[in-house]
Amino acid sequence: MRIVSLLPAATEIICALGLDERLVGVTHECDYPAHVAALPKVTRTDIPPDATSGEIDRLVRDRVNTTSALYTLDLDVLRQLAPNLIVTQALCGVCAVAEDEVAAAACSLANTPDVVNLTPGTIWDVFDCVRHVANAAGVPERAGRVVQELSVRVDAVAQRNQARTAPTVAFLEWLDPPFSSGHWTPELIRLSGGRDLFGREGERSRTLSWDEVIASQPDVLVIACCGFGIERTLGEMHLVHSVGGWDDLPAVRNGRVYVLDGSQYFSRPGPRLVDGLELLAHVFHPDANPLPDGARPRYHRFVAGATRGGAVRIAVA
């Protein structure tokens, strides 16, 4: 079998199932595990690599209004790869190639590959996606081991934190404009011992105003921009400088503003969402929750306002 992945999360699921040798093509964004970066790229995007969050937001809104795609398939590469199975998603029209384009491309290929669409809304849906991919690839028995290992880790986090006092949490998936958490992230916040002030489990993220964020007075503020790594997110932090009331937030006063890697641990509905869960548990209740394997904290001093000090933030790689 020859598999093409049109989603970084799908690539991670495929590799977690031990199907690396069958994976023949990936997206331009697939970078984990590291060896997949050497595979042929079957997608491209019109989003400039150095675009700011505000520029990306405007571009996305413009394209949504015109139904023009941000991500497109390279049909020539896809034909050369001749996949038997294409794994994609129908959850978000912003984050990947449009479902209709994938279906049309599959029909145009000589061998007409199977197409698996992943549409998770919760962490448990992600585990179902693992089973779905395993079934489509003809290795259903492999899903049980992967899901079991992930479920044990989720249960361990939930048990360690269920009786603890839950800090109120403002989790921002974007900064210009600010967005709440969505889909699986509010669930991760609850399981890790926090209380999400804006997100609703299984529902999409939504645009917030800075007035809403300030009025919520969160105990903890987590910034994990969708599709951004830590360094790129840190480059956007100047956006909060002019936000009135920022310095008076409990999270800022108490040094509980955290920057996490949104791209790797929260944007991708794959196995590493469990790493994201463990990261949040460490942020909320560090005395009871170790960092997941491979995560290393880096501490920074962030001066939020012009008149007084800011908050220590932890950026976890």
Phi, psi and omega per residue, in radians:
M1 nan 2.461 3.099
R2 -2.032 2.117 -3.023
I3 -1.979 2.358 2.994
V4 -2.019 2.298 3.102
S5 -1.846 2.295 3.103
L6 -1.920 0.444 -3.090
L7 -2.775 2.266 3.115
P8 -0.960 -0.683 3.125
A9 -1.112 -0.675 3.113
A10 -1.134 -0.678 3.088
T11 -1.042 -0.745 -3.129
E12 -1.179 -0.639 3.080
I13 -1.140 -0.805 -3.139
I14 -1.008 -0.764 -3.122
C15 -1.265 -0.615 3.085
A16 -1.094 -0.485 3.110
L17 -1.473 0.030 3.124
G18 1.303 0.493 -3.109
L19 -1.806 0.388 -3.082
D20 -0.930 -0.746 -3.054
E21 -1.220 -0.308 3.116
R22 -1.612 -0.203 -3.119
L23 -1.403 2.076 -3.043
V24 -1.986 -0.244 -3.131
G25 -2.714 2.558 -3.093
V26 -2.435 3.128 3.096
T27 -1.464 2.948 3.088
H28 -1.195 -0.233 -3.117
E29 -1.732 -0.158 -3.086
C30 -1.251 2.148 -3.094
D31 -2.473 0.182 3.139
Y32 -2.545 2.326 -0.153
P33 -1.023 2.828 -2.960
A34 -1.006 -0.587 -3.033
H35 -1.190 -0.305 -3.115
V36 -1.250 -0.301 -3.141
A37 -1.100 -0.339 -3.129
A38 -1.492 -0.124 -3.105
L39 -1.381 2.727 3.088
P40 -1.006 2.490 -3.130
K41 -1.710 2.252 -3.077
V42 -1.888 0.057 3.114
T43 -2.312 2.856 3.010
R44 -2.605 2.870 -3.101
T45 -2.348 2.712 3.068
D46 -1.596 -0.007 3.139
I47 -1.361 2.094 3.114
P48 -1.044 2.435 -3.070
P49 -1.122 -0.404 -3.116
D50 -1.829 0.266 -3.114
A51 -1.167 2.489 3.079
T52 -1.358 2.935 3.127
S53 -1.085 -0.652 3.112
G54 -1.151 -0.718 3.110
E55 -1.141 -0.706 3.126
I56 -1.140 -0.731 3.134
D57 -1.056 -0.771 3.131
R58 -1.133 -0.695 3.140
L59 -1.128 -0.758 3.137
V60 -1.096 -0.807 -3.127
R61 -1.116 -0.664 3.105
D62 -1.117 -0.754 -3.110
R63 -1.217 -0.652 3.102
V64 -1.074 -0.708 -3.137
N65 -1.200 -0.479 -3.106
T66 -1.791 -0.019 -3.080
T67 1.010 0.370 3.072
S68 -1.509 2.349 -3.010
A69 -1.338 2.517 3.023
L70 -1.551 -0.497 -3.140
Y71 -2.057 2.396 3.138
T72 -2.324 2.721 3.109
L73 -1.517 2.529 2.962
D74 -1.649 1.662 -3.022
L75 -1.124 -0.585 3.132
D76 -1.081 -0.791 3.121
V77 -1.142 -0.736 -3.117
L78 -1.062 -0.736 3.124
R79 -1.121 -0.697 3.132
Q80 -1.126 -0.611 -3.113
L81 -1.331 -0.461 3.087
A82 0.828 1.065 -3.095
P83 -1.257 2.669 2.979
N84 -1.618 -0.406 -3.097
L85 -2.444 2.273 3.043
I86 -2.029 2.219 3.110
V87 -1.929 2.158 -3.086
T88 -2.443 -2.838 -3.140
Q89 -2.488 2.672 3.079
A90 -2.158 0.396 -3.055
L91 -1.497 -0.741 -3.010
C92 -2.396 2.090 3.141
G93 -1.287 -0.203 -3.126
V94 -1.508 -0.518 -2.887
C95 -1.655 -0.092 -3.063
A96 -2.797 3.106 3.094
V97 -1.075 2.458 -3.102
A98 -1.072 2.509 -3.107
E99 -1.000 -0.744 -3.130
D100 -1.110 -0.664 3.132
E101 -1.151 -0.689 3.113
V102 -1.131 -0.778 -3.134
A103 -1.079 -0.749 3.128
A104 -1.133 -0.696 3.134
A105 -1.129 -0.731 3.136
A106 -1.084 -0.721 3.134
C107 -1.165 -0.441 -3.102
S108 -1.425 -0.239 -3.126
L109 -1.393 2.617 -3.060
A110 -1.084 -0.626 -3.062
N111 -1.684 -0.036 -3.139
T112 0.749 1.402 -3.103
P113 -1.221 2.765 2.983
D114 -1.232 2.549 3.098
V115 -2.117 2.163 3.097
V116 -1.875 2.121 3.106
N117 -1.772 2.180 3.120
L118 -1.767 2.267 -3.105
T119 -2.364 1.007 -3.109
P120 -1.290 2.564 3.039
G121 -2.120 -0.278 -3.118
T122 -2.410 2.985 3.111
I123 -1.085 -0.621 -3.135
W124 -1.250 -0.553 3.019
D125 -1.101 -0.630 3.110
V126 -1.078 -0.699 3.104
F127 -1.133 -0.628 3.049
D128 -1.120 -0.613 3.094
C129 -1.107 -0.667 3.080
V130 -1.034 -0.778 3.119
R131 -1.125 -0.697 -3.119
H132 -1.096 -0.801 3.139
V133 -1.143 -0.724 3.134
A134 -1.079 -0.745 3.112
N135 -1.103 -0.776 -3.119
A136 -1.127 -0.529 -3.140
A137 -1.532 -0.022 3.095
G138 1.411 0.333 3.128
V139 -2.262 0.989 -3.048
P140 -1.043 -0.488 -3.101
E141 -1.177 -0.391 -3.113
R142 -1.294 -0.454 -3.095
A143 -1.132 -0.624 -3.087
G144 -1.020 -0.769 -3.134
R145 -1.144 -0.804 -3.097
V146 -1.105 -0.852 -3.108
V147 -1.134 -0.677 3.133
Q148 -1.077 -0.803 -3.140
E149 -1.096 -0.732 3.135
L150 -1.198 -0.711 -3.121
S151 -1.112 -0.676 3.114
V152 -1.065 -0.720 3.132
R153 -1.176 -0.718 3.116
V154 -1.084 -0.823 -3.124
D155 -1.074 -0.664 -3.134
A156 -1.106 -0.743 3.113
V157 -1.125 -0.808 -3.110
A158 -1.055 -0.738 -3.123
Q159 -1.180 -0.656 -3.121
R160 -1.170 -0.444 -2.955
N161 -2.053 -0.038 -3.024
Q162 -1.162 -0.505 -3.096
A163 -1.696 0.052 -3.100
R164 -1.519 2.684 3.070
T165 -1.155 2.172 -3.042
A166 -1.505 2.078 3.044
P167 -1.215 2.595 3.034
T168 -1.332 2.418 -2.965
V169 -2.243 2.243 2.911
A170 -1.828 1.906 3.138
F171 -1.821 2.053 -3.094
L172 -1.865 2.139 3.093
E173 -1.563 -0.102 -3.107
W174 -2.801 2.745 -3.102
L175 -2.030 -0.415 -3.077
D176 -2.397 1.508 0.013
P177 -1.448 2.938 3.089
P178 -1.176 2.466 3.066
F179 -2.155 2.532 3.031
S180 -1.284 3.033 2.980
S181 -1.302 2.871 3.139
G182 -2.677 3.031 3.121
H183 0.932 -1.987 -3.047
W184 -1.422 -0.337 -3.011
T185 -1.138 -0.751 3.080
P186 -1.017 -0.600 3.087
E187 -1.156 -0.738 3.094
L188 -1.073 -0.686 3.125
I189 -1.089 -0.791 3.126
R190 -1.109 -0.824 -3.104
L191 -1.112 -0.510 -3.106
S192 -1.571 0.084 3.015
G193 1.676 0.417 3.084
G194 -2.079 3.019 3.084
R195 -2.198 1.912 -3.093
D196 -1.246 2.223 -3.105
L197 -1.447 -0.337 -3.025
F198 -2.200 -0.710 -3.042
G199 -1.320 2.702 3.083
R200 -2.190 2.312 -3.038
E201 -1.023 2.257 3.107
G202 1.414 -0.095 -3.122
E203 -1.805 2.812 -3.113
R204 -1.211 2.718 3.000
S205 -1.165 2.806 -3.141
R206 -2.408 2.731 3.107
T207 -1.234 2.340 3.083
L208 -1.950 2.921 2.912
S209 -1.833 2.715 3.081
W210 -1.125 -0.491 3.072
D211 -1.067 -0.705 3.095
E212 -1.096 -0.771 -3.117
V213 -1.077 -0.816 -3.120
I214 -1.138 -0.726 -3.113
A215 -1.143 -0.433 -3.091
S216 -1.287 -0.362 3.097
Q217 0.837 1.038 -3.056
P218 -1.225 2.567 2.993
D219 -1.227 -0.610 -3.110
V220 -2.314 2.396 3.054
L221 -2.089 2.078 3.118
V222 -1.951 2.244 3.105
I223 -2.049 1.991 -3.135
A224 -2.451 1.485 -3.001
C225 -1.164 2.384 -3.095
C226 -1.060 2.102 3.104
G227 1.417 -0.040 -3.119
F228 -1.808 2.479 2.946
G229 -1.468 -3.080 -3.063
I230 -1.115 -0.868 -3.051
E231 -1.075 -0.708 -3.136
R232 -1.171 -0.645 3.091
T233 -1.166 -0.736 3.105
L234 -1.025 -0.585 3.112
G235 -1.197 -0.250 3.121
E236 -1.717 -0.100 -3.016
M237 -1.173 -0.277 3.086
H238 -1.096 -0.317 -3.104
L239 -1.117 -0.388 -3.115
V240 -1.532 -0.132 -3.074
H241 -0.992 -0.662 -3.051
S242 -1.695 0.122 -3.123
V243 -1.351 1.991 -3.137
G244 -1.124 2.296 3.131
G245 1.603 -0.072 -3.120
W246 -1.008 -0.848 -3.078
D247 -1.065 -0.396 -3.068
D248 -1.640 -0.023 3.100
L249 -1.114 2.410 3.074
P250 -0.945 -0.682 3.140
A251 -1.089 -0.664 3.138
V252 -1.285 -0.807 -3.120
R253 -1.055 -0.592 -3.054
N254 -1.735 0.173 3.095
G255 1.181 0.666 -3.103
R256 -2.130 0.800 2.981
V257 -1.814 2.137 -3.023
Y258 -2.170 2.385 3.031
V259 -1.886 2.122 3.128
L260 -2.098 2.839 -3.089
D261 -1.397 1.701 -3.117
G262 -1.141 -0.699 -3.094
S263 -1.053 -0.796 -3.021
Q264 -1.455 -0.601 -2.911
Y265 -2.031 -0.184 -3.074
F266 -2.326 -0.532 -3.086
S267 -1.363 -0.437 -3.017
R268 -1.784 2.003 -3.136
P269 -1.370 1.254 3.135
G270 -2.343 -2.910 -3.068
P271 -0.996 -0.537 -3.060
R272 -1.367 0.017 2.929
L273 -1.050 -0.498 3.111
V274 -1.205 -0.609 2.990
D275 -1.056 -0.737 3.108
G276 -1.069 -0.705 3.074
L277 -1.028 -0.792 -3.121
E278 -1.191 -0.583 3.059
L279 -1.117 -0.803 3.136
L280 -1.099 -0.721 3.127
A281 -1.063 -0.680 3.102
H282 -1.159 -0.688 3.119
V283 -1.125 -0.762 -3.062
F284 -1.358 -0.717 -3.047
H285 -2.412 1.244 -3.018
P286 -1.112 -0.442 -3.119
D287 -1.209 -0.403 -3.080
A288 -1.936 -0.151 -2.999
N289 -2.296 1.933 3.082
P290 -1.267 2.769 3.012
L291 -1.142 2.596 3.051
P292 -1.141 2.768 -3.141
D293 -0.965 2.333 3.074
G294 1.612 -0.290 3.139
A295 -1.455 2.345 -3.134
R296 -2.276 2.136 -3.120
P297 -1.319 2.520 3.019
R298 -2.235 2.214 -3.050
Y299 -1.761 2.452 -3.124
H300 -2.312 2.783 2.992
R301 -1.897 2.120 -3.093
F302 -1.997 2.041 3.110
V303 -1.608 1.899 -3.011
A304 -1.372 -0.672 -3.064
G305 -2.173 3.042 -3.063
A306 -1.487 -0.267 -2.993
T307 -1.885 -0.395 3.085
R308 -2.614 2.967 -2.987
G309 -1.099 2.925 -3.113
G310 -1.906 -2.529 -3.046
A311 -2.097 2.525 2.977
V312 -1.259 2.341 3.112
R313 -2.130 2.637 3.108
I314 -1.948 2.189 3.061
A315 -1.902 2.104 -3.049
V316 -1.845 2.131 -3.110
A317 -1.546 nan nan
